[in-house]
């Protein structure tokens, strides 16, 4: 399949997943684009920006590596990339298979495998958070008896699904029963890190790691994030310690080029790592970086890969920006009010509601259960948070109880969704 763009002498890059907006930035960097995307999720407007498109399940790393090897033999590629979580392993498999620059399989797998990540950090003496694989309530009891409060979570995954706090020994049996019912028959048990959570948005330039922004978080008791803001308001000493920790981690996993998104807890003992991803932050965090610091992370990535930009440093923040995610009472949506009024507010960068009349709102168990968002500007981070919260409260999503109780959700039912992000190991040979 051929689009209208693509110049004969331009370097060819394969992009896995993504949107037309992303593809425009790839073209602007001077690349000819080979696009791989799922046919059911395809936005056909993206075809205007590509020289070649392959509609396939891009979540099959071995098959994608084989496909791109054929593409590469016919007309060589200079790089294979994905800016989304579900495409990272396939991009890495092709990168490794073809011997191209970029994030290879070893790097991506150690970041996706939370146990391997913890093990590597402990071996390097970077961040010794106790963690082990568990299967039963007895495993949870033994861990809590040794290390105190714990968190259980899927070994692989994102979106905060399947994460549960075990505050003490008395809660271990209940947590084990919940995990069994949820289908989490093998799980990671980690020390619970008490403190404020932030994320660190970085870009690496040939091994030089630059912090683009620190992002403040607001989370529910279920660990699902319902708010982000920048600047995070860290003092200089904390900023320096976090930057040193994240840089040491990125060196340890071998990430040298491109964006990364790392979650950190600011504990009383200092910053501690939660996890990291070899991509830019999701949840529209890149829009916060753009608003506050004027840096378009995706455009920067493709310009860097094309050799058309020098390393950049963020300047002083020009404003604050915040995202507030919308929630609603579980049930069937009857009406949505207030969105047009919120969109008309001059402080609003974007606002959207992702449910409508007749849709079912489920209890919030992971990020995909949220119902929309409001993204605002403010004088600083705190002001933007206040504005986002006030404006989000003006959007009313009215629901009524569902006639039938929705079936219980498990990892298996989530994994069956087209956008499956959580619950399954990235490839069948990984131990769950």
Buried (B, 14 or more C-beta within 10 A) or exposed (E): EEBEBBEEEBBBBBBBBBBBEBBBBBBBBBBBBBBBBBEEEEEEEBBEBBBBBBBBBBBBBBBBBEBBEEBBEEEEBBBBBBBBBBBBBBBBBBBBBBEBEBBBBEBBBBBBBBBBBBBBBBEBEBBEBBBBBBBBBEBBBBBBEEBBBBBBBBBBBBBBBBBBBBBEBEBBBEBBEBBEEBBBEBBBBBBBBEBBBBBBBBBBBEEEBBBBBBBBBBEBEBBBBBBBBBBBBBEEEBBEBBBEBBBBBBBBBBBBBBBBBBBBBBEEEEBBBBBBBBBBBBBBBBBBBBBBBEBBBBBBBBBBBBEEBEEBEBEEBEBBBBBBBBBBEBBBBEEBEBBEEBBEBEBBBEBBBEBEEEBEBBEBBBBBBBBBBBBBBBEBBBBBBBBBBBBBEBBEBBBEEEEEEEEEBBBEEBBEEEBBBBBBBBBEEBEB
